[in-house]
């Protein structure tokens, strides 16, 4: 019992089948109960009835299967998965099973196949404890139960551990490399030395070492003079031996200076009425009419406002 690491208060399941005698099974259970003591609990289950037992999940610390002398228990994937269900996280399974050396049997597993089935059932840290040959009685019993006719069989004793978490459990992962998203309210921090260089206090205003420049002193008398309209014209505007003529779409004022005698291509934009009622007066005009507030006029007539009208306005 020392190699099984049984402690006082452990809950243990002993699995048996018909390949071992009742005396050997009883002796094994008594040895286990002697170690677990009154605080522990030892249950016996037949391997064919384990899946219909009422054991709750994660309720046992250890499971022993096929450890009784003379046993030749075969463990299917379903049985191993049920053992993993009733074991506590970190619980261990100790068992023995005959395996085929050459792999020429459809019902017996090889050593590598047995390890693969344990992994599929959810076990980790699978360790081979010992390997021993089968007795003539065990070999005869296996041949009768599975119909195996060969002689290249050995018995392996293995230990498999359930992971330290429950099957189906979940936990949130905290990834340190995830970049935090900056919110709009978070303002960038300025360098204290930069902030100090661009900040003036009341003491700085009275400091003789600080040179303050008045913005009005940046302009001299020449800058304040009104520019000559002639200087605003284009360099080639009206030059040459020919008579001065305003350019097309004149903007320098030469067309107005010549009394409207600019280029013939210069066309006065004509405002077109979309409704045709603009000349009738405000009562017939739209809300967005450009002639709103003007007196009625004849189509094509130039509107002239008297000085009295301007004074009244």
Buried (B, 14 or more C-beta within 10 A) or exposed (E): EEEBEBEEEBBBBBBBBBBBBEEBBEEBBEBBBEBBEEEBBBBBBEBEEBEEEEBEBBBBBBBBBBBBEBBBBBBEEEBBBBBBBBBBEEBBBBBBBBBBBEBEBEEBBBBEEBBBBBEEBBBEEBEEEEEEEBEEEBBEBBBEBBEBEEEEBEBBBBBBBBBEEEEEEEEEEEEEEEEEEEEEEEEEEEEEEEEEEEEEEEEEEEEEEEEEEEEEEEEEEEEEEEEEEEEEBEEEBBEEEEEEBBBEEBEBEBBEBBEEBBEEEBEEEEEEBEEEBBBEEEEEBEEEBEBEEBEBBEEEEEEEEEEEEEEEE
